Amino acid sequence: MSPLKVLFIGGSGTISSASTRLAVERGVELTLLNRGTGRREVPAGAEQLVADIREPSSVREALGGREFDAVVDWVAFTPDHVRTDLELFEGRTGQYVFISSASAYQTPPSRLPIRESTPLRNPHWKYSQDKIACEELLVAAYRERGFPATIIRPSHTYDRTSVPFNGGWTVVERMRQGKEIVVHGDGTSLWTLTHHEDFARGFVPLLGNSRTLGEAFHITSDDVLTWDQIAHILGRAAGVEPRIVHVTSDAIAAADADWGASLLGDKTHSAVFDNSKLRSVVPDFVARIPYEQGARETVAWYDADPARKTVDPRMDQLMDGLVERFRLPAAAL
């Protein structure tokens, strides 16, 4: 049997890089098409073509007459991006995989766990609204003319470079300096963090799989934590005990619109997922990496090079202001 011929548009990002490595390990004939500026190395065995997906003429020139068993666009975020892909790849791929987002699901969800049948609606976050609009285009293309679309909805997927709180390393640095950190709400909402290697174990078997056409799948861990637990796990990995100040998401949104949108449109609400649909196609899928391990990987990666430990002064100052305003007085502790 000849190997699958797969094109990744992107392929070097936080979510995609582990899938790139695993696809090559499993014998996929993988081509990456990107601008050649990614900070992660292309694994041996993968071909790289340099072109800009935002300039379709450069893509046509780079690909020539090639056809693929599957094309995955890791960097499509708006309906215009998807329209470009339809023009570029219709008729030259057996499967087109769109990377959507679990934040497209009904926000807040009316019931848990979240399944692929959960309605799509997010009135708070334009990022999610755009992903929904992209999905609608692809669903219409599948229904009207059989365009071979598969929709994937990752939730909060991370690698060793990722800190799960807004502000990134700034939050860990505050912990180590003994400063309070801001956790939204009362810290008890439930959240699912998925290591990108676990995501890859669910994702790669879907490539070239005809049972996925016209379907949507989310791929997440089954390890569910509260936001306070996430903060304490990250703090322990950094060798400190975090000092937490709880601030409502509405108050954070009033102080910073972008931070607030990412909370009200996603992280404020509990997110627990049912992965049974994925397992119906990938029966051996198991997420193996708990956040305790992932947090240690993250802290070790930053500690290995002090240049990586970038503190965002604006976010640091913003947290100082929120902490000062919402810190409980000593008598109340």
C-alpha positions as CSV (number, residue, x, y, z in Angstrom):
1,M,0.0,0.0,0.0
2,S,1.4,3.4,-0.9
3,P,1.8,6.0,1.9
4,L,-0.8,8.7,2.5
5,K,0.1,11.9,0.7
6,V,-0.7,14.7,3.1
7,L,-0.3,18.5,2.9
8,F,-0.1,20.6,6.1
9,I,-0.6,24.3,5.6
10,G,1.4,25.5,8.6
11,G,2.5,22.5,10.6
12,S,5.0,24.1,13.0
13,G,2.7,25.7,15.5
14,T,1.8,24.8,19.1
15,I,-0.9,22.4,18.2
16,S,0.4,21.2,14.8
17,S,4.0,20.5,15.5
18,A,3.4,17.2,17.4
19,S,1.1,16.0,14.6
20,T,3.8,16.8,12.1
21,R,6.3,14.6,13.9
22,L,3.8,11.8,14.5
23,A,2.6,11.7,10.9
24,V,6.2,11.3,9.7
25,E,6.9,8.6,12.3
26,R,3.8,6.7,11.0
27,G,4.9,6.8,7.4
28,V,2.8,9.6,6.0
29,E,4.4,11.2,3.0
30,L,4.1,14.7,4.5
31,T,4.6,18.1,2.8
32,L,4.6,21.3,4.8
33,L,3.6,24.5,3.1
34,N,4.4,27.6,5.0
35,R,6.5,30.8,4.9
36,G,9.6,29.0,6.3
37,T,9.8,31.2,9.3
38,G,8.6,28.8,12.0
39,R,10.6,28.5,15.2
40,R,10.4,24.7,15.2
41,E,12.5,22.6,13.0
42,V,10.9,20.5,10.2
43,P,11.4,16.9,11.1
44,A,13.5,14.7,8.8
45,G,11.3,12.9,6.4
46,A,8.9,15.8,5.8
47,E,9.2,18.0,2.7
48,Q,8.9,21.8,3.1
49,L,7.6,24.1,0.4
50,V,7.9,27.8,1.0
51,A,4.8,29.8,0.0
52,D,2.3,32.1,1.7
53,I,-1.2,30.8,1.9
54,R,-2.5,34.4,2.0
55,E,-1.0,34.8,-1.5
56,P,-2.7,32.0,-3.5
57,S,-0.6,32.5,-6.6
58,S,2.5,31.5,-4.6
59,V,0.7,28.4,-3.4
60,R,-0.3,27.4,-7.0
61,E,3.3,27.9,-8.1
62,A,4.7,25.9,-5.2
63,L,2.3,22.9,-5.6
64,G,2.1,22.7,-9.4
65,G,-0.2,19.8,-10.3
66,R,0.2,17.9,-7.1
67,E,-2.8,16.1,-5.6
68,F,-3.1,14.8,-2.0
69,D,-5.0,12.3,0.0
70,A,-5.6,15.0,2.7
71,V,-4.9,18.7,3.1
72,V,-4.9,20.2,6.6
73,D,-5.1,24.0,7.0
74,W,-3.8,24.8,10.5
75,V,-3.9,28.5,9.9
76,A,-7.4,29.2,8.5
77,F,-9.3,31.6,10.8
78,T,-11.8,33.5,8.7
79,P,-14.4,32.7,6.0
80,D,-12.1,34.3,3.4
81,H,-9.3,31.9,4.3
82,V,-11.7,29.0,3.8
83,R,-12.9,30.4,0.5
84,T,-9.3,30.6,-0.7
85,D,-8.8,26.9,0.3
86,L,-11.9,25.8,-1.6
87,E,-10.6,27.5,-4.7
88,L,-7.1,26.0,-4.3
89,F,-7.9,22.4,-3.3
90,E,-11.3,21.4,-4.5
91,G,-10.7,18.5,-6.9
92,R,-7.2,17.9,-5.8
93,T,-7.6,16.3,-2.4
94,G,-9.5,13.4,-1.0
95,Q,-10.0,15.1,2.3
96,Y,-9.8,18.7,3.5
97,V,-9.3,19.1,7.3
98,F,-10.3,22.4,8.9
99,I,-9.0,23.2,12.3
100,S,-11.9,24.9,14.1
101,S,-12.1,25.5,17.9
102,A,-14.1,24.0,20.8
103,S,-14.8,27.7,21.7
104,A,-17.3,27.6,18.9
105,Y,-19.6,25.5,21.0
106,Q,-22.6,27.0,22.8
107,T,-21.1,29.5,25.3
108,P,-22.0,29.0,28.1
109,P,-22.9,25.3,27.4
110,S,-26.5,24.4,28.5
111,R,-25.3,20.9,29.5
112,L,-22.1,18.9,30.1
113,P,-20.3,17.0,28.8
114,I,-19.9,18.8,25.5
115,R,-20.5,16.6,22.5
116,E,-20.1,17.3,18.8
117,S,-23.9,17.7,18.7
118,T,-23.7,20.6,21.1
119,P,-25.0,23.7,19.2
120,L,-22.4,26.2,17.9
121,R,-22.9,29.7,19.4
122,N,-20.5,32.1,20.9
123,P,-21.8,35.7,21.4
124,H,-18.7,36.9,23.2
125,W,-15.6,36.2,21.0
126,K,-15.1,37.1,17.4
127,Y,-12.4,34.5,17.0
128,S,-15.1,31.8,17.7
129,Q,-17.7,33.5,15.6
130,D,-15.3,33.4,12.6
131,K,-14.6,29.7,13.2
132,I,-18.4,29.0,13.2
133,A,-18.7,30.9,9.9
134,C,-15.9,28.9,8.4
135,E,-17.6,25.7,9.5
136,E,-20.9,26.8,7.9
137,L,-19.1,27.3,4.6
138,L,-17.6,23.9,4.6
139,V,-20.9,22.2,5.7
140,A,-22.6,23.9,2.8
141,A,-19.8,22.8,0.4
142,Y,-20.2,19.2,1.6
143,R,-23.9,19.1,1.3
144,E,-24.2,20.9,-2.0
145,R,-21.4,19.2,-3.9
146,G,-19.7,16.6,-1.7
147,F,-16.6,18.6,-0.9
148,P,-14.7,16.2,1.4
149,A,-14.5,18.3,4.6
150,T,-13.6,17.1,8.0
151,I,-13.9,19.6,10.9
152,I,-11.6,19.3,14.0
153,R,-12.3,21.3,17.2
154,P,-9.4,21.4,19.6
155,S,-9.9,22.8,23.0
156,H,-7.1,24.3,25.1
157,T,-4.1,22.5,23.5
158,Y,-0.6,23.3,24.8
159,D,3.0,22.3,24.4
160,R,6.1,23.0,26.5
161,T,6.2,26.6,25.4
162,S,2.7,27.3,26.7
163,V,1.5,28.8,30.0
164,P,-2.3,28.4,30.2
165,F,-3.0,31.8,31.8
166,N,-3.3,35.1,30.0
167,G,0.1,36.8,30.2
168,G,2.1,33.6,29.7
169,W,5.4,33.5,31.6
170,T,4.4,36.7,33.4
171,V,2.1,34.7,35.6
172,V,4.9,32.3,36.6
173,E,7.3,35.1,37.2
174,R,4.8,36.8,39.5
175,M,4.4,33.5,41.4
176,R,8.2,33.3,41.9
177,Q,8.4,36.9,43.1
178,G,5.7,36.2,45.7
179,K,3.2,38.5,43.9
180,E,-0.5,37.5,43.7
181,I,-1.9,36.2,40.4
182,V,-5.4,36.7,39.1
183,V,-7.6,33.7,38.5
184,H,-11.0,34.5,37.0
185,G,-14.3,33.8,38.9
186,D,-13.9,31.8,42.1
187,G,-11.4,29.4,40.6
188,T,-13.8,26.4,40.6
189,S,-14.9,26.3,37.0
190,L,-13.8,23.1,35.2
191,W,-11.3,23.1,32.4
192,T,-9.6,20.6,30.1
193,L,-6.0,21.0,29.1
194,T,-4.7,18.8,26.3
195,H,-1.0,18.2,25.6
196,H,-0.3,18.5,21.9
197,E,1.2,15.0,21.8
198,D,-2.1,13.6,23.0
199,F,-3.9,15.7,20.4
200,A,-1.7,14.2,17.7
201,R,-2.5,10.6,18.8
202,G,-6.2,11.4,18.1
203,F,-5.6,13.5,15.0
204,V,-3.2,11.6,12.8
205,P,-5.4,8.5,12.5
206,L,-8.2,10.7,11.1
207,L,-6.1,11.6,8.0
208,G,-7.3,9.9,4.9
209,N,-10.1,8.2,6.8
210,S,-13.3,8.3,4.7
211,R,-15.4,7.8,7.8
212,T,-14.6,11.4,8.8
213,L,-15.9,13.1,5.7
214,G,-18.8,15.5,6.4
215,E,-18.2,15.0,10.2
216,A,-16.9,17.1,13.1
217,F,-14.7,15.8,15.9
218,H,-13.2,17.3,19.0
219,I,-10.0,15.9,20.4
220,T,-9.3,16.6,24.0
221,S,-7.9,15.1,27.2
222,D,-10.3,13.5,29.7
223,D,-8.3,15.1,32.5
224,V,-10.5,17.8,34.0
225,L,-9.2,20.4,36.5
226,T,-10.4,23.5,38.2
227,W,-8.6,26.8,37.4
228,D,-7.3,26.9,41.0
229,Q,-5.9,23.4,40.6
230,I,-4.2,24.4,37.4
231,A,-2.6,27.4,39.2
232,H,-1.4,25.2,42.0
233,I,0.0,22.6,39.7
234,L,1.9,25.2,37.7
235,G,3.2,26.8,40.9
236,R,4.5,23.5,42.2
237,A,6.3,22.9,38.9
238,A,7.9,26.3,39.4
239,G,8.8,25.5,43.0
240,V,6.4,27.9,44.7
241,E,2.9,28.1,46.2
242,P,0.8,30.6,44.2
243,R,-1.0,33.4,45.9
244,I,-4.4,33.7,44.1
245,V,-6.7,36.6,43.9
246,H,-10.1,35.8,42.4
247,V,-11.6,38.4,40.1
248,T,-14.9,38.1,38.2
249,S,-14.6,37.7,34.4
250,D,-16.8,40.8,33.9
251,A,-14.4,42.9,36.0
252,I,-11.4,41.6,34.0
253,A,-13.3,42.4,30.8
254,A,-13.9,45.9,32.0
255,A,-10.2,46.4,32.6
256,D,-9.0,44.7,29.4
257,A,-11.3,43.9,26.5
258,D,-9.1,41.3,24.9
259,W,-8.4,39.3,28.1
260,G,-12.1,39.6,28.9
261,A,-13.2,38.2,25.5
262,S,-11.0,35.2,25.9
263,L,-12.6,34.5,29.3
264,L,-16.3,35.3,28.6
265,G,-16.0,33.6,25.2
266,D,-14.2,30.5,26.5
267,K,-12.4,30.0,29.8
268,T,-15.0,31.4,32.2
269,H,-17.3,28.4,31.6
270,S,-16.7,24.8,32.5
271,A,-15.5,22.7,29.5
272,V,-15.8,19.0,29.9
273,F,-15.8,16.9,26.7
274,D,-17.2,13.5,25.6
275,N,-14.6,11.9,23.3
276,S,-16.7,8.9,22.4
277,K,-17.2,10.0,18.8
278,L,-13.5,10.2,18.3
279,R,-13.0,6.8,19.8
280,S,-15.6,5.4,17.4
281,V,-13.1,6.1,14.7
282,V,-9.8,5.9,16.7
283,P,-10.6,3.1,19.2
284,D,-7.2,3.2,20.9
285,F,-7.2,6.9,21.6
286,V,-6.1,7.7,25.2
287,A,-4.7,11.0,26.4
288,R,-1.7,10.0,28.4
289,I,-0.1,13.2,29.6
290,P,-1.6,14.8,32.8
291,Y,-1.0,18.5,33.4
292,E,1.4,17.8,36.2
293,Q,3.8,16.4,33.6
294,G,3.0,19.1,31.1
295,A,3.6,21.9,33.7
296,R,7.0,20.5,34.6
297,E,7.9,20.4,30.8
298,T,6.8,24.0,30.5
299,V,8.8,25.4,33.4
300,A,11.9,23.3,32.5
301,W,11.7,24.8,28.9
302,Y,11.6,28.3,30.2
303,D,14.3,27.7,32.8
304,A,16.6,26.3,30.2
305,D,17.0,29.7,28.6
306,P,16.5,32.9,30.5
307,A,15.8,34.8,27.2
308,R,12.6,32.9,27.0
309,K,11.3,34.4,30.3
310,T,9.6,37.4,28.8
311,V,7.4,39.4,31.2
312,D,4.7,41.5,29.6
313,P,4.9,44.9,31.5
314,R,1.4,45.9,30.5
315,M,-0.1,42.6,31.7
316,D,2.0,42.7,34.9
317,Q,0.7,46.2,35.7
318,L,-2.9,45.2,34.8
319,M,-2.7,42.3,37.3
320,D,-1.2,44.6,39.9
321,G,-4.2,46.9,39.6
322,L,-6.7,44.1,39.7
323,V,-5.0,42.5,42.7
324,E,-5.0,45.8,44.6
325,R,-8.7,46.4,43.8
326,F,-10.0,42.9,44.6
327,R,-7.6,41.5,47.2
328,L,-9.5,40.6,50.3
329,P,-8.5,42.6,53.4
330,A,-6.3,40.7,55.9
331,A,-9.2,40.5,58.4
332,A,-11.3,38.6,55.9
333,L,-8.7,35.9,55.2
